[in-house]
Each structure stands twice: as structure tokens, then as C-alpha cells.
Amino acid sequence: MTREVVWEVLDGPFGQRLINDLAPKTGLRPLYWIENGGFRHYSNNKRAIYSPADMKGLRIRTMG
């Protein structure tokens, strides 16, 4: 997926639906989408990641 495709999706009907669904559930209404270092950002010390298949066998930490 390219950056252009992501922007097209977020700026289209799907992105608007996300905004409309988020507002009543959280009380927050996003004003715009922002890219902060990439839409998909993963790092590790084993190998490069270019597709979901490249993540097989990696241990990924997440915030609680």
C-alpha cells in the first residue's frame, strides 16, 4: 500500500465514516489526519520489514 492510497482512503468516505463513528463514542472529533513518520512504522533488530509476512516470528512489544 502506498502513501497516496492511504491518503485517498482517509480523505474519502471511509475516513469520514471513521470521524463520524469516533465522535459519539469518545467525545472527540478529529479535525484532520496527520502522518507522523509513516502510516506503518515497525522497527526491530533482526531484519527489514516490507510486508506482513516479514513479521513472522518476530516478537513485537506494545504499550499496555
mmCIF file of the N, C-alpha and C atoms, coordinates in Angstrom:
data_MODEL
# 
_entry.id   MODEL 
# 
loop_
_atom_site.group_PDB 
_atom_site.id 
_atom_site.type_symbol 
_atom_site.label_atom_id 
_atom_site.label_alt_id 
_atom_site.label_comp_id 
_atom_site.label_asym_id 
_atom_site.label_entity_id 
_atom_site.label_seq_id 
_atom_site.pdbx_PDB_ins_code 
_atom_site.Cartn_x 
_atom_site.Cartn_y 
_atom_site.Cartn_z 
_atom_site.occupancy 
_atom_site.B_iso_or_equiv 
_atom_site.pdbx_formal_charge 
_atom_site.auth_seq_id 
_atom_site.auth_comp_id 
_atom_site.auth_asym_id 
_atom_site.auth_atom_id 
_atom_site.pdbx_PDB_model_num 
ATOM 1   N N  . MET A 1 1  ? 0.855   -1.168  0.000  1.00 0.00 ? 1  MET A N  1 
ATOM 2   C CA . MET A 1 1  ? 0.000   0.000   0.000  1.00 0.00 ? 1  MET A CA 1 
ATOM 3   C C  . MET A 1 1  ? 0.901   1.231   0.000  1.00 0.00 ? 1  MET A C  1 
ATOM 4   N N  . THR A 1 2  ? 0.581   2.178   -0.835 1.00 0.00 ? 2  THR A N  1 
ATOM 5   C CA . THR A 1 2  ? 1.382   3.387   -0.916 1.00 0.00 ? 2  THR A CA 1 
ATOM 6   C C  . THR A 1 2  ? 0.778   4.492   -0.064 1.00 0.00 ? 2  THR A C  1 
ATOM 7   N N  . ARG A 1 3  ? 1.580   5.488   0.204  1.00 0.00 ? 3  ARG A N  1 
ATOM 8   C CA . ARG A 1 3  ? 1.136   6.654   0.972  1.00 0.00 ? 3  ARG A CA 1 
ATOM 9   C C  . ARG A 1 3  ? -0.041  7.335   0.267  1.00 0.00 ? 3  ARG A C  1 
ATOM 10  N N  . GLU A 1 4  ? 0.000   7.377   -1.055 1.00 0.00 ? 4  GLU A N  1 
ATOM 11  C CA . GLU A 1 4  ? -1.079  8.017   -1.808 1.00 0.00 ? 4  GLU A CA 1 
ATOM 12  C C  . GLU A 1 4  ? -2.405  7.297   -1.617 1.00 0.00 ? 4  GLU A C  1 
ATOM 13  N N  . VAL A 1 5  ? -2.357  5.970   -1.585 1.00 0.00 ? 5  VAL A N  1 
ATOM 14  C CA . VAL A 1 5  ? -3.568  5.178   -1.377 1.00 0.00 ? 5  VAL A CA 1 
ATOM 15  C C  . VAL A 1 5  ? -4.138  5.442   0.019  1.00 0.00 ? 5  VAL A C  1 
ATOM 16  N N  . VAL A 1 6  ? -3.265  5.494   1.010  1.00 0.00 ? 6  VAL A N  1 
ATOM 17  C CA . VAL A 1 6  ? -3.737  5.752   2.375  1.00 0.00 ? 6  VAL A CA 1 
ATOM 18  C C  . VAL A 1 6  ? -4.426  7.107   2.451  1.00 0.00 ? 6  VAL A C  1 
ATOM 19  N N  . TRP A 1 7  ? -3.805  8.127   1.854  1.00 0.00 ? 7  TRP A N  1 
ATOM 20  C CA . TRP A 1 7  ? -4.433  9.454   1.879  1.00 0.00 ? 7  TRP A CA 1 
ATOM 21  C C  . TRP A 1 7  ? -5.766  9.455   1.147  1.00 0.00 ? 7  TRP A C  1 
ATOM 22  N N  . GLU A 1 8  ? -5.846  8.734   0.044  1.00 0.00 ? 8  GLU A N  1 
ATOM 23  C CA . GLU A 1 8  ? -7.107  8.668   -0.703 1.00 0.00 ? 8  GLU A CA 1 
ATOM 24  C C  . GLU A 1 8  ? -8.208  8.036   0.148  1.00 0.00 ? 8  GLU A C  1 
ATOM 25  N N  . VAL A 1 9  ? -7.862  6.993   0.889  1.00 0.00 ? 9  VAL A N  1 
ATOM 26  C CA . VAL A 1 9  ? -8.838  6.318   1.755  1.00 0.00 ? 9  VAL A CA 1 
ATOM 27  C C  . VAL A 1 9  ? -9.251  7.225   2.910  1.00 0.00 ? 9  VAL A C  1 
ATOM 28  N N  . LEU A 1 10 ? -8.277  7.839   3.584  1.00 0.00 ? 10 LEU A N  1 
ATOM 29  C CA . LEU A 1 10 ? -8.597  8.680   4.733  1.00 0.00 ? 10 LEU A CA 1 
ATOM 30  C C  . LEU A 1 10 ? -9.333  9.950   4.342  1.00 0.00 ? 10 LEU A C  1 
ATOM 31  N N  . ASP A 1 11 ? -9.067  10.477  3.155  1.00 0.00 ? 11 ASP A N  1 
ATOM 32  C CA . ASP A 1 11 ? -9.747  11.684  2.704  1.00 0.00 ? 11 ASP A CA 1 
ATOM 33  C C  . ASP A 1 11 ? -11.090 11.391  2.042  1.00 0.00 ? 11 ASP A C  1 
ATOM 34  N N  . GLY A 1 12 ? -11.442 10.137  1.890  1.00 0.00 ? 12 GLY A N  1 
ATOM 35  C CA . GLY A 1 12 ? -12.682 9.760   1.224  1.00 0.00 ? 12 GLY A CA 1 
ATOM 36  C C  . GLY A 1 12 ? -13.789 9.399   2.201  1.00 0.00 ? 12 GLY A C  1 
ATOM 37  N N  . PRO A 1 13 ? -14.797 8.692   1.722  1.00 0.00 ? 13 PRO A N  1 
ATOM 38  C CA . PRO A 1 13 ? -15.946 8.312   2.547  1.00 0.00 ? 13 PRO A CA 1 
ATOM 39  C C  . PRO A 1 13 ? -15.562 7.462   3.764  1.00 0.00 ? 13 PRO A C  1 
ATOM 40  N N  . PHE A 1 14 ? -14.578 6.584   3.616  1.00 0.00 ? 14 PHE A N  1 
ATOM 41  C CA . PHE A 1 14 ? -14.185 5.743   4.751  1.00 0.00 ? 14 PHE A CA 1 
ATOM 42  C C  . PHE A 1 14 ? -13.622 6.596   5.884  1.00 0.00 ? 14 PHE A C  1 
ATOM 43  N N  . GLY A 1 15 ? -12.757 7.547   5.546  1.00 0.00 ? 15 GLY A N  1 
ATOM 44  C CA . GLY A 1 15 ? -12.200 8.436   6.569  1.00 0.00 ? 15 GLY A CA 1 
ATOM 45  C C  . GLY A 1 15 ? -13.272 9.257   7.242  1.00 0.00 ? 15 GLY A C  1 
ATOM 46  N N  . GLN A 1 16 ? -14.238 9.726   6.471  1.00 0.00 ? 16 GLN A N  1 
ATOM 47  C CA . GLN A 1 16 ? -15.340 10.491  7.053  1.00 0.00 ? 16 GLN A CA 1 
ATOM 48  C C  . GLN A 1 16 ? -16.164 9.624   7.990  1.00 0.00 ? 16 GLN A C  1 
ATOM 49  N N  . ARG A 1 17 ? -16.365 8.370   7.615  1.00 0.00 ? 17 ARG A N  1 
ATOM 50  C CA . ARG A 1 17 ? -17.100 7.442   8.477  1.00 0.00 ? 17 ARG A CA 1 
ATOM 51  C C  . ARG A 1 17 ? -16.340 7.203   9.780  1.00 0.00 ? 17 ARG A C  1 
ATOM 52  N N  . LEU A 1 18 ? -15.014 7.101   9.709  1.00 0.00 ? 18 LEU A N  1 
ATOM 53  C CA . LEU A 1 18 ? -14.221 6.952   10.933 1.00 0.00 ? 18 LEU A CA 1 
ATOM 54  C C  . LEU A 1 18 ? -14.425 8.140   11.868 1.00 0.00 ? 18 LEU A C  1 
ATOM 55  N N  . ILE A 1 19 ? -14.374 9.342   11.307 1.00 0.00 ? 19 ILE A N  1 
ATOM 56  C CA . ILE A 1 19 ? -14.572 10.546  12.113 1.00 0.00 ? 19 ILE A CA 1 
ATOM 57  C C  . ILE A 1 19 ? -15.959 10.540  12.745 1.00 0.00 ? 19 ILE A C  1 
ATOM 58  N N  . ASN A 1 20 ? -16.974 10.231  11.948 1.00 0.00 ? 20 ASN A N  1 
ATOM 59  C CA . ASN A 1 20 ? -18.351 10.236  12.454 1.00 0.00 ? 20 ASN A CA 1 
ATOM 60  C C  . ASN A 1 20 ? -18.583 9.169   13.513 1.00 0.00 ? 20 ASN A C  1 
ATOM 61  N N  . ASP A 1 21 ? -17.935 8.014   13.402 1.00 0.00 ? 21 ASP A N  1 
ATOM 62  C CA . ASP A 1 21 ? -18.088 6.946   14.392 1.00 0.00 ? 21 ASP A CA 1 
ATOM 63  C C  . ASP A 1 21 ? -17.324 7.251   15.669 1.00 0.00 ? 21 ASP A C  1 
ATOM 64  N N  . LEU A 1 22 ? -16.188 7.931   15.544 1.00 0.00 ? 22 LEU A N  1 
ATOM 65  C CA . LEU A 1 22 ? -15.356 8.209   16.703 1.00 0.00 ? 22 LEU A CA 1 
ATOM 66  C C  . LEU A 1 22 ? -15.977 9.253   17.622 1.00 0.00 ? 22 LEU A C  1 
ATOM 67  N N  . ALA A 1 23 ? -16.581 10.267  17.038 1.00 0.00 ? 23 ALA A N  1 
ATOM 68  C CA . ALA A 1 23 ? -17.098 11.386  17.821 1.00 0.00 ? 23 ALA A CA 1 
ATOM 69  C C  . ALA A 1 23 ? -18.093 10.976  18.908 1.00 0.00 ? 23 ALA A C  1 
ATOM 70  N N  . PRO A 1 24 ? -19.158 10.232  18.600 1.00 0.00 ? 24 PRO A N  1 
ATOM 71  C CA . PRO A 1 24 ? -20.110 9.900   19.663 1.00 0.00 ? 24 PRO A CA 1 
ATOM 72  C C  . PRO A 1 24 ? -19.541 8.925   20.694 1.00 0.00 ? 24 PRO A C  1 
ATOM 73  N N  . LYS A 1 25 ? -18.599 8.105   20.298 1.00 0.00 ? 25 LYS A N  1 
ATOM 74  C CA . LYS A 1 25 ? -18.046 7.108   21.224 1.00 0.00 ? 25 LYS A CA 1 
ATOM 75  C C  . LYS A 1 25 ? -17.044 7.710   22.199 1.00 0.00 ? 25 LYS A C  1 
ATOM 76  N N  . THR A 1 26 ? -16.318 8.754   21.762 1.00 0.00 ? 26 THR A N  1 
ATOM 77  C CA . THR A 1 26 ? -15.237 9.288   22.596 1.00 0.00 ? 26 THR A CA 1 
ATOM 78  C C  . THR A 1 26 ? -15.429 10.742  22.986 1.00 0.00 ? 26 THR A C  1 
ATOM 79  N N  . GLY A 1 27 ? -16.328 11.447  22.309 1.00 0.00 ? 27 GLY A N  1 
ATOM 80  C CA . GLY A 1 27 ? -16.482 12.868  22.544 1.00 0.00 ? 27 GLY A CA 1 
ATOM 81  C C  . GLY A 1 27 ? -15.430 13.691  21.803 1.00 0.00 ? 27 GLY A C  1 
ATOM 82  N N  . LEU A 1 28 ? -14.613 13.025  21.005 1.00 0.00 ? 28 LEU A N  1 
ATOM 83  C CA . LEU A 1 28 ? -13.570 13.700  20.244 1.00 0.00 ? 28 LEU A CA 1 
ATOM 84  C C  . LEU A 1 28 ? -13.897 13.662  18.761 1.00 0.00 ? 28 LEU A C  1 
ATOM 85  N N  . ARG A 1 29 ? -13.592 14.732  18.064 1.00 0.00 ? 29 ARG A N  1 
ATOM 86  C CA . ARG A 1 29 ? -13.800 14.775  16.615 1.00 0.00 ? 29 ARG A CA 1 
ATOM 87  C C  . ARG A 1 29 ? -12.484 15.180  15.964 1.00 0.00 ? 29 ARG A C  1 
ATOM 88  N N  . PRO A 1 30 ? -11.847 14.242  15.251 1.00 0.00 ? 30 PRO A N  1 
ATOM 89  C CA . PRO A 1 30 ? -10.608 14.595  14.553 1.00 0.00 ? 30 PRO A CA 1 
ATOM 90  C C  . PRO A 1 30 ? -10.870 15.712  13.549 1.00 0.00 ? 30 PRO A C  1 
ATOM 91  N N  . LEU A 1 31 ? -9.948  16.655  13.479 1.00 0.00 ? 31 LEU A N  1 
ATOM 92  C CA . LEU A 1 31 ? -10.078 17.749  12.520 1.00 0.00 ? 31 LEU A CA 1 
ATOM 93  C C  . LEU A 1 31 ? -9.375  17.424  11.213 1.00 0.00 ? 31 LEU A C  1 
ATOM 94  N N  . TYR A 1 32 ? -8.332  16.605  11.290 1.00 0.00 ? 32 TYR A N  1 
ATOM 95  C CA . TYR A 1 32 ? -7.586  16.228  10.098 1.00 0.00 ? 32 TYR A CA 1 
ATOM 96  C C  . TYR A 1 32 ? -6.727  15.017  10.426 1.00 0.00 ? 32 TYR A C  1 
ATOM 97  N N  . TRP A 1 33 ? -6.243  14.371  9.402  1.00 0.00 ? 33 TRP A N  1 
ATOM 98  C CA . TRP A 1 33 ? -5.344  13.233  9.555  1.00 0.00 ? 33 TRP A CA 1 
ATOM 99  C C  . TRP A 1 33 ? -3.917  13.736  9.408  1.00 0.00 ? 33 TRP A C  1 
ATOM 100 N N  . ILE A 1 34 ? -3.000  13.131  10.124 1.00 0.00 ? 34 ILE A N  1 
ATOM 101 C CA . ILE A 1 34 ? -1.598  13.533  10.030 1.00 0.00 ? 34 ILE A CA 1 
ATOM 102 C C  . ILE A 1 34 ? -0.737  12.285  9.931  1.00 0.00 ? 34 ILE A C  1 
ATOM 103 N N  . GLU A 1 35 ? 0.318   12.400  9.193  1.00 0.00 ? 35 GLU A N  1 
ATOM 104 C CA . GLU A 1 35 ? 1.273   11.303  9.083  1.00 0.00 ? 35 GLU A CA 1 
ATOM 105 C C  . GLU A 1 35 ? 2.460   11.649  9.960  1.00 0.00 ? 35 GLU A C  1 
ATOM 106 N N  . ASN A 1 36 ? 2.773   10.795  10.894 1.00 0.00 ? 36 ASN A N  1 
ATOM 107 C CA . ASN A 1 36 ? 3.865   11.047  11.819 1.00 0.00 ? 36 ASN A CA 1 
ATOM 108 C C  . ASN A 1 36 ? 4.917   9.963   11.669 1.00 0.00 ? 36 ASN A C  1 
ATOM 109 N N  . GLY A 1 37 ? 5.779   10.102  10.682 1.00 0.00 ? 37 GLY A N  1 
ATOM 110 C CA . GLY A 1 37 ? 6.836   9.123   10.493 1.00 0.00 ? 37 GLY A CA 1 
ATOM 111 C C  . GLY A 1 37 ? 6.413   7.906   9.701  1.00 0.00 ? 37 GLY A C  1 
ATOM 112 N N  . GLY A 1 38 ? 5.253   7.939   9.113  1.00 0.00 ? 38 GLY A N  1 
ATOM 113 C CA . GLY A 1 38 ? 4.795   6.806   8.309  1.00 0.00 ? 38 GLY A CA 1 
ATOM 114 C C  . GLY A 1 38 ? 3.519   6.225   8.865  1.00 0.00 ? 38 GLY A C  1 
ATOM 115 N N  . PHE A 1 39 ? 2.711   5.731   7.987  1.00 0.00 ? 39 PHE A N  1 
ATOM 116 C CA . PHE A 1 39 ? 1.456   5.124   8.411  1.00 0.00 ? 39 PHE A CA 1 
ATOM 117 C C  . PHE A 1 39 ? 1.697   3.751   9.009  1.00 0.00 ? 39 PHE A C  1 
ATOM 118 N N  . ARG A 1 40 ? 2.733   3.089   8.555  1.00 0.00 ? 40 ARG A N  1 
ATOM 119 C CA . ARG A 1 40 ? 3.098   1.786   9.109  1.00 0.00 ? 40 ARG A CA 1 
ATOM 120 C C  . ARG A 1 40 ? 4.547   1.903   9.558  1.00 0.00 ? 40 ARG A C  1 
ATOM 121 N N  . HIS A 1 41 ? 4.767   1.875   10.858 1.00 0.00 ? 41 HIS A N  1 
ATOM 122 C CA . HIS A 1 41 ? 6.126   2.036   11.345 1.00 0.00 ? 41 HIS A CA 1 
ATOM 123 C C  . HIS A 1 41 ? 6.435   0.945   12.366 1.00 0.00 ? 41 HIS A C  1 
ATOM 124 N N  . TYR A 1 42 ? 7.296   0.052   11.987 1.00 0.00 ? 42 TYR A N  1 
ATOM 125 C CA . TYR A 1 42 ? 7.759   -1.005  12.877 1.00 0.00 ? 42 TYR A CA 1 
ATOM 126 C C  . TYR A 1 42 ? 9.271   -1.039  12.781 1.00 0.00 ? 42 TYR A C  1 
ATOM 127 N N  . SER A 1 43 ? 9.919   -1.325  13.885 1.00 0.00 ? 43 SER A N  1 
ATOM 128 C CA . SER A 1 43 ? 11.366  -1.487  13.836 1.00 0.00 ? 43 SER A CA 1 
ATOM 129 C C  . SER A 1 43 ? 11.754  -2.692  14.683 1.00 0.00 ? 43 SER A C  1 
ATOM 130 N N  . ASN A 1 44 ? 12.871  -3.280  14.343 1.00 0.00 ? 44 ASN A N  1 
ATOM 131 C CA . ASN A 1 44 ? 13.394  -4.409  15.095 1.00 0.00 ? 44 ASN A CA 1 
ATOM 132 C C  . ASN A 1 44 ? 14.879  -4.509  14.795 1.00 0.00 ? 44 ASN A C  1 
ATOM 133 N N  . ASN A 1 45 ? 15.554  -5.397  15.488 1.00 0.00 ? 45 ASN A N  1 
ATOM 134 C CA . ASN A 1 45 ? 16.989  -5.547  15.268 1.00 0.00 ? 45 ASN A CA 1 
ATOM 135 C C  . ASN A 1 45 ? 17.323  -6.865  14.566 1.00 0.00 ? 45 ASN A C  1 
ATOM 136 N N  . LYS A 1 46 ? 16.326  -7.464  13.917 1.00 0.00 ? 46 LYS A N  1 
ATOM 137 C CA . LYS A 1 46 ? 16.530  -8.753  13.245 1.00 0.00 ? 46 LYS A CA 1 
ATOM 138 C C  . LYS A 1 46 ? 16.602  -8.630  11.728 1.00 0.00 ? 46 LYS A C  1 
ATOM 139 N N  . ARG A 1 47 ? 15.621  -7.934  11.135 1.00 0.00 ? 47 ARG A N  1 
ATOM 140 C CA . ARG A 1 47 ? 15.570  -7.837  9.670  1.00 0.00 ? 47 ARG A CA 1 
ATOM 141 C C  . ARG A 1 47 ? 14.607  -6.730  9.247  1.00 0.00 ? 47 ARG A C  1 
ATOM 142 N N  . ALA A 1 48 ? 14.731  -6.344  7.987  1.00 0.00 ? 48 ALA A N  1 
ATOM 143 C CA . ALA A 1 48 ? 13.841  -5.320  7.446  1.00 0.00 ? 48 ALA A CA 1 
ATOM 144 C C  . ALA A 1 48 ? 12.434  -5.886  7.284  1.00 0.00 ? 48 ALA A C  1 
ATOM 145 N N  . ILE A 1 49 ? 11.447  -5.021  7.411  1.00 0.00 ? 49 ILE A N  1 
ATOM 146 C CA . ILE A 1 49 ? 10.047  -5.412  7.260  1.00 0.00 ? 49 ILE A CA 1 
ATOM 147 C C  . ILE A 1 49 ? 9.476   -4.654  6.070  1.00 0.00 ? 49 ILE A C  1 
ATOM 148 N N  . TYR A 1 50 ? 9.051   -5.405  5.065  1.00 0.00 ? 50 TYR A N  1 
ATOM 149 C CA . TYR A 1 50 ? 8.443   -4.815  3.877  1.00 0.00 ? 50 TYR A CA 1 
ATOM 150 C C  . TYR A 1 50 ? 7.000   -5.255  3.685  1.00 0.00 ? 50 TYR A C  1 
ATOM 151 N N  . SER A 1 51 ? 6.604   -6.342  4.348  1.00 0.00 ? 51 SER A N  1 
ATOM 152 C CA . SER A 1 51 ? 5.241   -6.848  4.224  1.00 0.00 ? 51 SER A CA 1 
ATOM 153 C C  . SER A 1 51 ? 4.881   -7.547  5.527  1.00 0.00 ? 51 SER A C  1 
ATOM 154 N N  . PRO A 1 52 ? 3.602   -7.812  5.755  1.00 0.00 ? 52 PRO A N  1 
ATOM 155 C CA . PRO A 1 52 ? 3.211   -8.535  6.959  1.00 0.00 ? 52 PRO A CA 1 
ATOM 156 C C  . PRO A 1 52 ? 3.923   -9.881  7.101  1.00 0.00 ? 52 PRO A C  1 
ATOM 157 N N  . ALA A 1 53 ? 4.212   -10.537 5.987  1.00 0.00 ? 53 ALA A N  1 
ATOM 158 C CA . ALA A 1 53 ? 4.892   -11.835 6.051  1.00 0.00 ? 53 ALA A CA 1 
ATOM 159 C C  . ALA A 1 53 ? 6.281   -11.703 6.666  1.00 0.00 ? 53 ALA A C  1 
ATOM 160 N N  . ASP A 1 54 ? 6.917   -10.547 6.527  1.00 0.00 ? 54 ASP A N  1 
ATOM 161 C CA . ASP A 1 54 ? 8.250   -10.332 7.086  1.00 0.00 ? 54 ASP A CA 1 
ATOM 162 C C  . ASP A 1 54 ? 8.236   -10.285 8.611  1.00 0.00 ? 54 ASP A C  1 
ATOM 163 N N  . MET A 1 55 ? 7.051   -10.134 9.197  1.00 0.00 ? 55 MET A N  1 
ATOM 164 C CA . MET A 1 55 ? 6.952   -10.050 10.654 1.00 0.00 ? 55 MET A CA 1 
ATOM 165 C C  . MET A 1 55 ? 6.826   -11.422 11.311 1.00 0.00 ? 55 MET A C  1 
ATOM 166 N N  . LYS A 1 56 ? 6.691   -12.449 10.503 1.00 0.00 ? 56 LYS A N  1 
ATOM 167 C CA . LYS A 1 56 ? 6.524   -13.791 11.048 1.00 0.00 ? 56 LYS A CA 1 
ATOM 168 C C  . LYS A 1 56 ? 7.714   -14.162 11.933 1.00 0.00 ? 56 LYS A C  1 
ATOM 169 N N  . GLY A 1 57 ? 7.408   -14.575 13.148 1.00 0.00 ? 57 GLY A N  1 
ATOM 170 C CA . GLY A 1 57 ? 8.438   -14.997 14.089 1.00 0.00 ? 57 GLY A CA 1 
ATOM 171 C C  . GLY A 1 57 ? 9.038   -13.877 14.930 1.00 0.00 ? 57 GLY A C  1 
ATOM 172 N N  . LEU A 1 58 ? 8.710   -12.617 14.618 1.00 0.00 ? 58 LEU A N  1 
ATOM 173 C CA . LEU A 1 58 ? 9.244   -11.514 15.395 1.00 0.00 ? 58 LEU A CA 1 
ATOM 174 C C  . LEU A 1 58 ? 8.396   -11.306 16.643 1.00 0.00 ? 58 LEU A C  1 
ATOM 175 N N  . ARG A 1 59 ? 9.033   -10.886 17.703 1.00 0.00 ? 59 ARG A N  1 
ATOM 176 C CA . ARG A 1 59 ? 8.303   -10.532 18.909 1.00 0.00 ? 59 ARG A CA 1 
ATOM 177 C C  . ARG A 1 59 ? 8.099   -9.026  18.903 1.00 0.00 ? 59 ARG A C  1 
ATOM 178 N N  . ILE A 1 60 ? 6.862   -8.605  18.971 1.00 0.00 ? 60 ILE A N  1 
ATOM 179 C CA . ILE A 1 60 ? 6.511   -7.183  18.903 1.00 0.00 ? 60 ILE A CA 1 
ATOM 180 C C  . ILE A 1 60 ? 5.969   -6.748  20.261 1.00 0.00 ? 60 ILE A C  1 
ATOM 181 N N  . ARG A 1 61 ? 6.552   -5.712  20.829 1.00 0.00 ? 61 ARG A N  1 
ATOM 182 C CA . ARG A 1 61 ? 6.066   -5.170  22.094 1.00 0.00 ? 61 ARG A CA 1 
ATOM 183 C C  . ARG A 1 61 ? 5.037   -4.072  21.811 1.00 0.00 ? 61 ARG A C  1 
ATOM 184 N N  . THR A 1 62 ? 4.065   -3.974  22.664 1.00 0.00 ? 62 THR A N  1 
ATOM 185 C CA . THR A 1 62 ? 3.079   -2.905  22.554 1.00 0.00 ? 62 THR A CA 1 
ATOM 186 C C  . THR A 1 62 ? 2.889   -2.258  23.913 1.00 0.00 ? 62 THR A C  1 
ATOM 187 N N  . MET A 1 63 ? 2.423   -1.051  23.903 1.00 0.00 ? 63 MET A N  1 
ATOM 188 C CA . MET A 1 63 ? 2.121   -0.355  25.161 1.00 0.00 ? 63 MET A CA 1 
ATOM 189 C C  . MET A 1 63 ? 0.859   -0.952  25.761 1.00 0.00 ? 63 MET A C  1 
ATOM 190 N N  . GLY A 1 64 ? 0.844   -1.044  27.052 1.00 0.00 ? 64 GLY A N  1 
ATOM 191 C CA . GLY A 1 64 ? -0.317  -1.585  27.763 1.00 0.00 ? 64 GLY A CA 1 
ATOM 192 C C  . GLY A 1 64 ? -1.484  -0.657  27.772 1.00 0.00 ? 64 GLY A C  1 
# 
